[in-house]
Amino acid sequence: MPTTSTAPESYTALPFKTIRISHIPETSSIPTKVVLLKLNRPRQFNAVTNEMIEELITAYKYFEADDRIKVVVVTGSGPAFCAGADLRVGFSTLLDDVKKDPSKIESHRDGFNHNRGGRVALAIHNCSKPTIMAINGPAVGFGITLTLPATIRVACASSKISFAFSRRGLSMEACSSFFLPKLVGTSRALHLLTTGATYLASDPLLSNLFSDILPTPQETVASALKIAEDIAANTSTGSEER
């Protein structure tokens, strides 16, 4: 894999295992202004692992450094957007390094150089290229907090959304305690987080979170790509050729 200070010849050829990046149009052999990043563990409903988090951070380093890229669209492979942390491997391995060396507990704080979820959120937030989240299916826990730093979010009406942390005895992560109240307001954020309940994307409690609600997953991704192509063609995204 090339260093993240150099732009890859093709994003489709990068050896990622848990995410997949396509040029738009997909027939292009070279990077295009719009790229589509898919969370790519469909059998696990795109549940997040440490490997996926590191690959997302690496991908955003590429996007930030590559002047050919103007807009990033993120969606999920298969029927889900993201089911949150993969509990089969997630909590059993996230703290393995701490068990071996308790002094490494600092590596799990929610900061730029520490907590992995926070690092992903800040990689998206700090990237000068807009990110559009196309929420094609269920988004739970980290699966929904991942979307909060994005510039634009569109969702399929039937997508189930849950900030389920209170029902799992967990604190919020991925900088979500900062982003969520700014997006939906303090009152709605408190309701969503205190109940930890599951809502459809079309629920009024989430109305300020999504720019548009689409009838099907396919239309959701198509809408996100249409917005991305319009931005890439008609605006300055902070990545103009120098």
Secondary structure, DSSP 8 states (H G I E B T S, - for coil): ---TTS--S-GGGS--SSEEEEEESTT-SS--SEEEEEE--GGGTT-B-HHHHHHHHHHHHHHHH-TT--EEEEEESTT-SB-SB-TTTHHHHHTHHHHH-GGGGGGGSSSTTS-HHHHHHHHHHH-SS-EEEEE-S-EETHHHHTTTTSSEEEEETT-EEE-THHHHT----TTHHHHHHHHH-HHHHHHHHHH--EEETTSGGGTTT-SEEESSHHHHHHHHHHHHHHHHHHS--S----
